[in-house]
Structure formats: C-alpha cells, structure tokens
Amino acid sequence: MYELVIADVKEALFEYSGERVNVYASADIGGGCINHASKLETNIGTFFLKWNARCSEDMFLREAESLSELAKASSGIMKIPKVFCAKKVDQTPGFLVMEYLKTEYATEGSEEKLGQGLAEIHRYKSDTFGFISNNYCGATLQKNNHHSCWPEFFRENRLRYQLQLIQKSRSLSITDIKVFEKLLDRISVLIPDNSVPVLIHGDLWSGNYMFTTQGPALIDPAVYYADREMEFSIITMFGGFTSRFFSAYNEVNPLSSDWRSRNDLYQLYHILNHYLLFGGGYLQQALAVAKRFI
C-alpha cells in the first residue's frame, strides 16, 4: 500500500515542481491517531506526508484548504506549513504533502508568540459564519454552510447537526433528547447575536500546535469563520496552554471579560463529538453541561 502512495506522491510532486522526484529516505513519524505519517527526503527537498486509505475521500483536500486559509490570515508570527499537493481517496490512498517543520522545545517567548500569532489570525474576518466547504473535526464531518447569525450557526451547524450524527450511530434516550432540545431552544438568548465572523483553527488542542525552529506552528486544522470564543472551548478542554499564552493573546486581541461564562456551552460541541467518536462517559458530561444552561 505504501509503495502505491509513494508512487502517487512522486507524480504529484513532479506536477508541482516540474522535476523528477527521487525519494532517498522515508521514516515513519508517530503521534497521529487517524492517519499514517512519514518524513520524506527527496532530491527536491524534505516533506511531511500524511496518508490514509480508510478515511473520508476528501479529508486531505479539506485539510489542505484549511491550511491555505490559515496561511492567508497569518502575519508570520504563527507558522502555517505550506501545502504542496493533496489527493482524495480513490483506488489508491489519499494523501497530503506539506512542508516539513523541524520541532524544538519551547524557548523563552515561545508561548507568547503562540498567543500573539493566534490573536492575529482571529482578526481575519468574513461576512458570514461558516466556510466554503464542509470539512472535518477529527474524523467527524463539520457542516459549514453559511449563516449571517452566529447563534443560528452554532445551534444548527454545530449542536443540532452533531446530535443528528449521534442519533444515527449511538443511542440517545427520549429523556436525553428532550434535555438537548430545551437547550437548542435557548441558544439565541445564551450567546451574543452581534458576533463578528473570524477565522478559527477549529480543533486547537495541545496536540495541534507545535514549536518549531521557525516559530510556533498550527497543524491539523478544521477551520471555519466563527465567534472566536469558539476556539477557546477546545483550548481549555484538555489544558496545554499557559498563562503566558493567554496574556499575550489578550495584549493583541483582548477577549470579552465574560467569555468564560459561555465557554462550557461552546465546549459542548467538542464533548458531543468525543461521544460520537469514542462513546463512554462523554454523554453524561454533555448532559450535565446542557442542564446547566436550560
């Protein structure tokens, strides 16, 4: 299977560069829970390769799209890996070939640059909430059709759609459904309707940023235009972001003083997604959040 991937990658890189590509070395890179990853050393440079034969057919195309959008928004403080080529899953595996970034331990100022870089990305605006395509948060499809109203987008495209996916693959009792329906009915009074659509990473937990020799970098995005408070729901869910990060962010692009009052509600989207993907106690966690807001 891997030989087929490498053959397709060489052809795609030839189309990109105009040069015949020879792969001198290939090394597996761990850390991913969905896709295979490798470091490729070639005659035209060193690349990072992700590939999979058992994922949604357009997953890598959508990730490439997300990275390109982040690159538009980044001023250079935040490093966004360059995309060279991407392929959908068909008779052979899909893949994404990106710039290889050399990692390093956090140095003095790394956390601050991460905060500053994200704050600048959150200044990149759109006229509507959503994105040009549906994409994926982990392995879960995100519904990104455009809305002019943030509460409507969050209610319909994030919570209601996630609940519909759960009902198709896992069980929800009538009692559970009633709890979530009550919450959906209250969304318009729980979150502001004057939000500004800005670009967010969409899945920014500690495993989706890295410190590199070129500065802090974002990887594995699931971008869309949202109220930027949505970004902090996943940032605060598992930890891994220091007080220096938050201070630097707020120096560049201050958050509302009451943003934490809505954070658990925005987190509900990711909790439901974890229940969809992994099952277990995430449902009870989701219900507990919902009940606090109804």
Long-range contacts (C-beta under 8 A, 24 or more apart in sequence): 1-53, 1-93, 2-36, 2-51, 4-92, 4-93, 5-49, 5-51, 5-92, 5-93, 5-95, 6-40, 8-87, 8-92, 8-93, 8-95, 9-40, 9-49, 9-85, 9-95, 9-97, 12-84, 12-85, 12-87, 12-97, 13-42, 13-44, 13-47, 13-84, 13-85, 13-97, 15-85, 16-84, 16-85, 17-44, 19-43, 19-44, 31-207, 34-138, 34-139, 39-100, 40-97, 40-100, 45-100, 46-100, 47-84, 47-97, 47-98, 47-99, 47-100, 48-81, 48-97, 48-98, 48-99, 48-100, 48-101, 49-95, 49-96, 49-97, 49-98, 50-95, 50-96, 50-98, 51-93, 51-94, 51-95, 51-96, 52-89, 52-93, 52-94, 52-95, 53-89, 53-92, 53-93, 53-94, 54-89, 55-89, 55-94, 55-139, 56-89, 56-136, 56-139, 56-141, 57-88, 57-89, 57-90, 57-94, 58-88, 58-89, 59-89, 59-94, 59-136, 59-139, 60-86, 60-87, 60-88, 60-89, 60-94, 60-95, 60-96, 61-86, 61-87, 61-88, 61-94, 62-133, 62-134, 62-135, 62-136, 63-96, 63-135, 63-136, 63-220, 63-221, 64-96, 65-132, 65-133, 65-135, 66-135, 66-202, 66-221, 66-222, 66-223, 67-98, 67-221, 69-131, 69-199, 69-223, 70-121, 70-199, 70-201, 70-218, 70-221, 70-223, 72-124, 73-120, 73-121, 73-123, 73-124, 73-199, 74-117, 74-120, 74-121, 75-117, 75-120, 77-113, 77-116, 77-117, 77-120, 77-215, 77-216, 78-113, 78-114, 78-117, 78-118, 78-120, 78-121, 78-215, 78-216, 78-217, 78-218, 79-212, 79-214, 79-215, 79-216, 79-217, 79-218, 80-217, 80-218, 81-217, 81-219, 101-210, 101-212, 101-213, 101-214, 101-217, 102-212, 102-213, 102-214, 103-210, 103-211, 103-212, 103-213, 104-211, 104-212, 104-213, 105-211, 106-211, 107-211, 110-211, 110-216, 111-242, 111-244, 111-245, 111-248, 112-244, 112-245, 112-247, 112-248, 113-215, 113-216, 113-248, 114-209, 114-211, 114-216, 114-241, 114-245, 114-248, 115-244, 115-245, 115-246, 115-247, 115-248, 115-249, 115-250, 115-251, 115-252, 116-248, 116-249, 116-251, 116-252, 117-215, 117-216, 118-201, 118-204, 118-231, 118-249, 119-248, 119-249, 119-250, 119-251, 119-252, 119-253, 120-252, 120-253, 121-198, 121-199, 121-200, 121-201, 122-198, 122-199, 122-200, 122-228, 122-231, 122-253, 123-198, 123-253, 124-198, 124-199, 125-196, 125-197, 125-198, 125-199, 125-225, 126-197, 126-198, 126-199, 126-225, 127-197, 128-197, 128-225, 129-153, 129-157, 129-195, 129-197, 129-224, 129-225, 129-226, 129-227, 130-157, 130-197, 130-224, 130-225, 131-223, 131-224, 131-225, 135-202, 135-222, 135-223, 135-224, 136-222, 137-202, 137-203, 137-222, 137-270, 137-273, 138-203, 138-222, 138-273, 138-277, 139-277, 140-165, 140-273, 140-276, 140-277, 141-165, 142-202, 142-222, 142-224, 144-224, 149-193, 150-191, 150-192, 150-193, 150-195, 150-197, 150-226, 150-227, 151-187, 151-188, 151-190, 151-191, 151-192, 151-193, 152-188, 153-226, 154-187, 154-191, 154-226, 154-227, 154-230, 154-266, 154-269, 155-184, 155-187, 155-188, 158-269, 159-183, 159-184, 159-187, 159-268, 159-269, 159-272, 160-184, 162-269, 162-272, 162-273, 162-276, 163-272, 165-276, 166-272, 166-275, 166-276, 169-276, 170-275, 170-276, 170-279, 170-283, 172-283, 176-283, 176-287, 179-287, 179-290, 179-291, 179-294, 180-290, 182-290, 182-294, 183-290, 183-293, 183-294, 186-293, 186-294, 190-262, 190-265, 190-293, 191-227, 191-262, 191-265, 192-227, 195-226, 195-227, 196-227, 197-225, 197-226, 197-227, 198-225, 198-226, 198-227, 198-228, 199-223, 199-224, 199-225, 200-224, 200-225, 200-226, 200-228, 200-230, 200-231, 201-231, 202-226, 202-230, 202-231, 202-234, 203-234, 204-231, 204-234, 204-235, 205-234, 205-235, 205-237, 205-238, 205-240, 206-238, 206-239, 206-240, 206-241, 207-240, 228-253, 228-255, 229-255, 229-256, 229-259, 229-262, 229-263, 229-266, 230-266, 230-269, 232-259, 232-263, 232-266, 233-263, 233-266, 233-267, 233-269, 233-270, 234-267, 234-270, 236-263, 236-267, 237-267, 237-270, 237-271, 264-289, 264-292, 264-293, 265-289, 265-293
